[in-house]
Amino acid sequence: MSDKPTSQTTDKTTDKTKGSASSFLNPLLLGALLGFGPAAALGIGRFAYALVLPEMQGALGLSYAQAGLLGSANTLGYLLGALFSHRLLYALGYKRGFYGALLLQSATLLLLALSADLSVLMALRFVQGALGAWVFVGGAALLLGSSERGLVGGLVTGLYFGGVGVGILVSPLATLLPLPWGPTWALLGALSLLLSAVACTPVRYLKEPAPRARGASGSLRPIALLLLAYGLYGAGYIGYMTFVTTGLGVALGPFWVVLGLGASLTGLVWGRWIDRVGGSAGMTHVLLVLALSSAYPLLLAAPWVSAFAFGLSFLGVITAITGVFSKLLPPGAWAGAMGASTAVFAFGQAVGPSLSGLAGDLFGGAAGALGLSTLLLSAALLVAWLQVRYVKA
C-alpha cells in the first residue's frame, strides 16, 4: 500500500522538477508562448479596433470625438483593470486569472458583432479593456516568476511583449472578406481564441510570482520618473494606433501587416539593445524613434517607414521599463511594479484617444490627432531622459 503513494509523490515531484527546469532552461520559449496572450488581448482585442474603425465610422456616422470615446472606453477599462489587477489575480491565482481573462476577452469581441448601439459597444469595449489588463499584467508576472532572475533580460521580456505584434500581424486576416463591421468583429474574436489556445501550451511550467513585498523593500521610488514617462507614452502612442488608419493614403491591410511585423520583432531588435545599454537609457532611445516615426509628415511621405518604425518601437518602451524593474527592484516588488506601471500607462491610454480625437476635430482631422500624439511622445522622451541622469539601470 505504501508503494502507490510513494510512486505518485515521486511522479509529481518529477513533473514539478521537469517543469521548473524547462522554464529555467528555455526562458525564450516561455516568453514567446506566453506572448500569445497579449497577442490575443491587445494585438487583436485592443488594436484591431483601428482596422474596423473606418467601416464603423461610415456605417454608424461616428465623429472623431465619438470614435475617440469608444477607444477611451476600452482604455478606461484597462485602467480600472490594472488598478485592481494584483488583488484580483492574487486572490484567484495568477494562472487562473490570466487564462480566465484571456478567454473572456475573446467572448467580448464576439459579442461586438451583435449590436450597433453605441452604449452597448462602449460597455463591451470597457469590459474587454479590463480583461486585457489582467491578461497583460498576469502574463508578465508569471513570466518573471517562472524564470530565473538572471535570465529575465530584455530579449525574454521583448518576446513576451512582442507577442502583441503577432496579434497585430494576423488581425488583417479578418478583413480579407468584404464584410460589414459586425461580422469582422466576430472573425477577430475567432482569431483571438486561436491565439489564446497557443498561450495555454506552457501552463504546466508556470509558477505563481513571489508574494508582493511590503515596506521599504517594495518601494517604487527608484522608478518614479519612468512611471511618469510611461503615462505620457501611453497617452501618445494610443492616439497613433487609434487614428493612423483614418489618414492613410495607402491600403489599410498591408499597412497594418507592416506595423505588426515591426512589433513582432521588438524582442530581437530592442531587447538586445536594452540588455546592452540598460533599461533607462534604452527607454529614451526607443521613445526617440517612436516620436519621430509618429510624425504626420513622415506618415504622408513614407507611410511604410512610419508603420515599420512605429511598430518596431512602441512595444520596446514596455520591454525597457520591465528591464528596469528586474535591475532596480527586489523580486517581491516586481508584481507591484507591473501593476503600478500598467495603471499609469492605462491612465494615459484612457485620456489619449479622447484628447487625440478632440484635436482631430479641432485641428484638421488626422493631422491634428497624430500631431498631438507626437507631442505627448516627445514629452515622454524628455522625462525619460531625466531618469538617465539620476539612475543607471
C-alpha positions in Angstrom: 0.0 0.0 0.0 2.9 2.3 0.6 4.3 1.8 -2.9 1.4 3.6 -4.6 1.5 6.9 -2.7 5.3 6.9 -3.0 5.1 6.4 -6.7 2.5 9.2 -7.1 4.6 11.5 -4.9 7.7 10.8 -7.0 5.8 11.4 -10.2 4.5 14.7 -9.0 8.0 15.7 -7.8 9.5 14.7 -11.1 6.9 16.6 -13.1 7.4 19.7 -10.9 11.1 19.5 -11.3 10.8 18.9 -15.0 8.5 21.9 -15.4 10.8 24.1 -13.4 13.9 23.0 -15.3 12.2 23.6 -18.6 11.1 27.1 -17.7 14.6 28.0 -16.4 16.4 26.4 -19.4 14.1 27.8 -22.0 13.1 31.3 -20.9 12.9 32.4 -24.6 10.4 29.7 -25.4 8.4 30.6 -22.3 8.3 34.3 -23.2 7.3 33.6 -26.8 4.5 31.2 -25.9 3.1 33.4 -23.1 3.3 36.3 -25.6 0.3 34.8 -27.5 -1.8 36.0 -24.5 -1.1 39.7 -25.2 -1.3 38.9 -28.9 -5.0 38.0 -28.4 -5.9 40.5 -25.7 -4.0 43.5 -27.0 -2.8 42.8 -30.6 -6.4 41.9 -31.6 -8.6 42.8 -28.6 -7.4 46.4 -28.4 -5.6 47.4 -31.6 -7.8 45.8 -34.2 -10.3 48.5 -33.3 -8.3 50.7 -35.7 -8.9 48.2 -38.5 -12.7 48.2 -38.0 -13.0 51.9 -37.2 -13.3 53.3 -40.8 -16.1 50.9 -41.5 -17.8 51.7 -38.2 -17.5 55.5 -38.8 -19.1 55.1 -42.2 -21.9 52.8 -41.1 -22.7 54.4 -37.7 -21.8 58.0 -38.6 -19.2 58.4 -35.8 -17.3 61.6 -35.5 -13.6 61.7 -34.5 -14.7 62.6 -30.9 -17.2 59.6 -30.7 -14.6 57.3 -32.2 -12.2 58.5 -29.5 -14.8 57.9 -26.8 -15.1 54.3 -27.9 -11.3 54.0 -27.8 -11.3 55.6 -24.3 -13.9 53.2 -23.0 -11.5 50.4 -23.8 -8.5 52.1 -22.2 -10.6 53.2 -19.2 -11.5 49.6 -18.6 -7.8 48.8 -18.9 -7.0 51.4 -16.3 -9.5 50.1 -13.8 -8.5 46.6 -14.5 -4.9 47.5 -13.9 -5.7 49.2 -10.6 -7.2 46.0 -9.2 -5.2 43.5 -11.2 -2.9 42.2 -8.5 -5.6 42.0 -5.8 -7.8 40.0 -8.1 -5.0 37.9 -9.6 -3.5 37.1 -6.2 -7.0 36.1 -4.9 -7.8 33.9 -7.9 -4.2 32.7 -8.6 -2.2 34.3 -11.4 -2.5 31.3 -13.7 -6.3 31.0 -13.3 -6.8 34.8 -13.6 -4.6 35.1 -16.7 -6.3 32.3 -18.6 -9.8 33.1 -17.5 -9.4 36.7 -18.6 -7.9 35.6 -21.8 -10.9 33.5 -22.8 -13.5 36.1 -21.6 -12.0 38.9 -23.5 -12.3 36.9 -26.7 -16.0 36.5 -25.9 -16.5 40.3 -25.7 -15.1 40.5 -29.3 -17.7 38.0 -30.5 -20.4 40.0 -28.8 -19.5 43.2 -30.5 -21.0 41.7 -33.7 -24.4 41.6 -32.2 -25.2 45.3 -31.5 -25.0 48.7 -33.3 -26.0 50.6 -30.1 -23.2 53.0 -29.1 -23.7 52.5 -25.4 -23.6 48.7 -25.8 -20.4 48.9 -27.9 -18.8 51.2 -25.3 -19.7 48.8 -22.5 -18.2 45.8 -24.3 -15.0 47.8 -25.1 -14.8 48.8 -21.5 -15.0 45.1 -20.3 -12.5 44.0 -22.9 -10.1 46.6 -21.7 -10.3 45.5 -18.0 -9.8 41.8 -19.0 -6.9 42.8 -21.3 -5.1 44.4 -18.3 -5.4 41.2 -16.3 -4.0 39.3 -19.2 -1.1 41.7 -19.7 -0.2 42.1 -16.0 -0.8 38.5 -15.2 1.3 37.1 -18.0 4.2 39.4 -17.3 4.2 38.5 -13.6 4.0 34.8 -14.5 7.0 35.2 -16.8 9.1 36.9 -14.2 8.0 34.4 -11.5 8.7 31.3 -13.8 12.2 32.3 -15.0 15.5 32.5 -13.1 16.1 36.2 -12.2 19.4 36.4 -14.1 17.8 35.1 -17.3 14.9 37.6 -17.4 16.5 40.1 -19.8 15.3 42.4 -22.5 15.2 39.6 -25.1 13.0 37.4 -23.0 10.5 40.2 -22.0 10.7 41.5 -25.5 9.5 38.2 -26.9 6.5 38.4 -24.4 5.5 41.9 -25.2 6.3 41.4 -28.9 3.5 38.9 -28.9 1.2 41.9 -29.3 2.8 42.4 -32.7 1.8 38.9 -33.7 -1.8 39.8 -32.9 -1.5 43.0 -35.0 0.1 41.0 -37.8 -2.6 38.4 -38.1 -5.6 40.7 -37.4 -5.9 41.9 -41.1 -6.9 38.3 -41.9 -10.4 39.2 -40.6 -10.7 42.0 -43.2 -9.9 39.9 -46.3 -13.5 39.4 -47.0 -15.7 42.5 -47.8 -17.9 42.1 -44.7 -19.7 44.7 -42.6 -18.0 45.7 -39.3 -20.1 43.3 -37.2 -19.0 40.1 -38.8 -15.5 41.4 -38.9 -15.5 41.6 -35.1 -16.8 38.0 -35.0 -13.8 36.9 -37.1 -11.5 38.8 -34.9 -13.0 37.1 -31.9 -12.3 33.7 -33.5 -8.7 34.7 -34.2 -8.3 35.7 -30.6 -9.5 32.3 -29.4 -6.9 30.6 -31.7 -4.1 32.7 -30.3 -5.4 32.0 -26.7 -5.1 28.3 -27.4 -1.4 28.7 -28.2 -0.9 30.7 -25.0 -2.3 27.8 -23.0 0.6 25.4 -24.0 3.1 26.4 -21.3 0.6 26.3 -18.4 2.2 23.3 -16.6 5.5 25.1 -16.4 4.3 28.3 -14.9 4.9 29.4 -11.3 2.9 31.8 -9.2 5.0 35.1 -8.7 6.6 35.9 -5.4 4.4 37.4 -2.8 4.2 41.2 -3.1 6.7 43.0 -0.9 5.6 45.5 1.7 7.5 48.3 3.3 10.8 49.8 2.1 11.8 46.7 0.1 8.9 47.2 -2.1 9.3 51.0 -2.7 8.8 52.2 -6.3 10.7 55.4 -5.7 13.7 54.4 -7.9 11.4 54.3 -11.0 9.2 57.3 -10.3 10.4 59.3 -13.3 10.0 56.4 -15.6 6.4 55.9 -14.4 5.6 59.5 -15.4 7.2 59.0 -18.8 5.3 55.7 -19.1 2.0 57.5 -18.6 2.8 60.1 -21.2 3.9 57.4 -23.6 0.5 55.6 -23.0 -1.4 58.8 -24.0 0.8 59.4 -27.0 1.1 56.0 -28.7 -2.6 55.1 -28.4 -3.5 58.2 -30.4 -1.4 57.0 -33.3 -2.7 53.4 -33.0 -6.3 54.7 -33.0 -6.3 57.3 -35.7 -3.5 56.4 -38.1 -5.8 54.4 -40.3 -8.1 57.5 -40.8 -5.3 59.4 -42.5 -3.7 56.8 -44.7 -3.1 57.3 -48.4 -2.2 53.6 -48.8 -4.1 50.3 -48.4 -5.1 49.7 -44.8 -4.4 45.9 -44.7 -0.8 45.9 -45.9 0.0 48.9 -43.7 -1.3 47.1 -40.6 0.7 44.0 -41.6 3.9 46.0 -41.8 3.2 47.6 -38.4 2.6 44.2 -36.9 5.7 42.8 -38.5 7.8 45.5 -36.8 6.1 44.9 -33.5 6.8 41.2 -33.6 10.5 41.9 -34.0 10.6 44.1 -30.8 12.4 41.5 -28.7 15.0 40.6 -31.3 15.9 44.3 -32.0 15.2 46.4 -29.0 15.5 43.6 -26.5 19.2 43.0 -27.3 19.9 46.7 -27.3 18.2 47.3 -24.0 20.2 44.4 -22.5 23.4 46.2 -23.7 22.7 49.8 -22.7 20.3 49.3 -19.7 16.6 49.9 -19.4 16.6 53.6 -18.6 18.8 54.6 -21.5 17.1 52.1 -23.7 13.8 53.7 -23.0 15.0 57.1 -24.2 16.3 55.6 -27.4 13.0 53.8 -28.1 11.0 56.9 -27.4 13.1 58.9 -29.7 12.4 56.6 -32.6 8.8 56.4 -31.6 8.3 60.1 -31.6 9.9 60.6 -34.9 8.0 57.7 -36.6 4.7 59.0 -35.3 5.1 62.4 -37.1 2.3 63.1 -39.6 4.6 64.4 -42.3 6.6 61.1 -42.2 3.3 59.2 -42.5 2.4 61.1 -45.6 5.8 61.0 -47.2 6.8 57.4 -46.3 3.9 55.5 -44.7 5.7 52.2 -44.8 8.7 53.6 -42.9 6.3 55.1 -40.3 4.4 51.8 -39.9 7.5 49.6 -39.5 9.5 52.0 -37.2 6.5 52.7 -35.0 5.6 49.0 -34.8 9.1 48.1 -34.0 9.4 50.7 -31.2 6.1 51.0 -29.4 6.4 47.8 -27.5 10.1 48.4 -26.9 9.1 51.0 -24.2 7.4 48.3 -22.3 10.4 46.0 -22.7 12.7 48.7 -21.4 10.7 49.6 -18.3 10.3 45.9 -17.4 14.1 45.6 -17.6 14.4 48.4 -15.1 12.2 46.5 -12.7 14.4 43.4 -12.7 17.5 45.5 -12.1 16.4 48.1 -9.6 13.7 46.3 -7.6 13.7 43.1 -5.5 11.6 40.2 -6.7 8.9 40.8 -4.2 8.3 44.3 -5.8 8.1 43.1 -9.4 4.4 42.2 -9.4 3.6 45.5 -7.7 5.7 47.5 -10.1 3.9 45.8 -13.1 0.6 46.8 -11.6 1.6 50.4 -10.8 3.2 50.9 -14.3 0.2 49.4 -16.0 -2.1 51.6 -14.1 -0.1 54.8 -15.0 0.1 53.5 -18.6 -3.6 52.8 -18.7 -4.5 56.3 -17.4 -2.5 57.8 -20.3 -4.3 55.5 -22.6 -7.7 56.3 -21.1 -7.3 60.0 -21.9 -5.2 59.6 -25.0 -7.9 58.7 -27.6 -10.3 61.4 -26.4 -7.7 64.0 -26.5 -6.4 63.0 -29.9 -10.0 62.7 -31.2 -10.7 66.2 -30.0 -7.5 67.5 -31.5 -8.6 65.9 -34.8 -11.9 67.6 -34.7 -10.3 71.0 -33.9 -7.2 70.9 -36.0 -7.7 69.2 -39.3 -8.7 65.5 -38.7 -5.8 63.0 -38.8 -3.2 65.7 -38.8 -4.4 67.2 -35.5 -4.9 63.8 -33.9 -1.5 62.5 -34.8 0.2 65.8 -34.1 -0.9 65.6 -30.5 0.3 62.1 -30.3 3.8 63.2 -31.4 3.8 66.0 -28.8 2.9 63.6 -26.0 5.6 61.1 -27.0 8.2 63.9 -27.2 7.2 64.9 -23.6 7.7 61.2 -22.5 11.1 61.3 -24.1 12.1 64.4 -22.1 11.0 62.9 -18.8 12.7 59.5 -19.5 15.9 61.4 -20.3 15.8 62.9 -16.8 15.7 59.4 -15.3 19.0 58.6 -17.0 20.7 61.5 -15.2 19.8 60.0 -11.8 19.6 56.2 -12.1 21.6 53.8 -14.2 19.7 50.6 -15.0 
